[in-house]
Amino acid sequence: MSSFKNVLLQFNKNGMGSGDQSLSLVLAKNYLNLLNEETELPKVIVFYNEGVKLIAEDSNVLEELQALEARGVKLLACKTCLKFYNLLDKTKVGLQGTMMDIIEMQKASDKVISL
């Protein structure tokens, strides 16, 4: 049986998958909502490129991400990406880090899943 024991999830888009933006956001919200119902959670979720928009004000998944963080999931966003999208002062959940921080977390994980 597979587990999330030492898994890193990563969002590199503002939502999940490619195609219609509104559907991508609905899918991300649904995924994170269902993930919150799991007893075992991933260790880390990282956000880079447009994925950093998910942790910023006006994101439709802030409530789900805040709940995951409260349950011990580490949320880390690429500071360069936040700066690029003018979101450095608009993050509402998680920590800001460098790409090296993301690489170190990926190396320390048994499995990396891109959403």
N, C-alpha and C positions, 0 to 999 in steps of 0.2 A: 504494500500500500504506500502510495506517495504521500509526502507531507510537505508542509511549509516550513519545517524546522529551521533550515538555514538557507532560505530562499530570499533573493532580492528581486523585487518587482521594479520595473522602470517604465515611466511614461515619457515619451519623447514627442508626443503630440498633445494638443489640447482636446483630449478625449481618447477614444479607443478606435483603432482601425482607420482606414482611409475611406473617403467618400463624403457623404453629406455631413456637414459640421454638426447640425443639430442631432442627428442620429449618433454621431461619435460621442457627444456629451451625454446623451441618454444612456448609451452603453456603459460609459465610465461610471455614471451614477449608480446604475443597476449593479455593476460588478462590485463596486466598493461597498454598497449596501449589503449585498450577499456575503461579501468577505467579512463584514462585521458580525455576521451570524455564525461564523466558524469559531470553533474552540481553539484551534491552532492557527496562528497568524504568521505572515511572513516577518522576517526580522527587520527588513529595511524596504522602503519605497523611495526611489530616487526620481527626480524630475529634471529634465534638461530640454533644451530647445523650447518649442511651444508648450511642452508639458508643464513648464513652470507656471503657466497661466492657471493651472488647476489649484494652486495653493494661494493664489492672490485674491484680493477682494473681488466680489461679484462672481466668483466661481460657483458653479452649481453643485459642487461636491465638497464644499468646506465642512459641512456637518459630518459627513462620512469620514473625511480625513481626520478631523478633530477627534472623533470617536476612536479611530484606529490608533492615533497618537496617545490618547488617554489609556489605551490598553497595552501600550509598550512598543508599538511599531515606530521605528525611527524613520522620520521623513526628512529627506535632504534634497535641497534644490541647488542647481548650478547658479552660482552668483554671477558669472559672466552672462548667462542667459537672462537672469532677472534684470541685470543692468541693460542689456540689449533691448528688452521689451519695456523698459522704464517701470519695473515692478519692485525695485529694491525696497522701497518704503511702503509697499502695498501688500506684502505677504501677511497672511493671517494664520498660518500653521506651519510647523516644521522649522528646520534650520537652513541657513545658507552655507554653502560650502564650495570648495573648488572642484575642478574636474579631477584633480589628484585624489581628493576625498572620495569621489565617486568610484574611481579606479580601485582604490584600496578596498572599498566595500564590496565591489564586484569580485575582487581576488579572494576576499575572505568568505565569500558565499559558495555554497555547494552548487547552486543553480541560479541562473539569471533568466528572468522571464520579461520580455519586452511586450508591453500591452499596446 
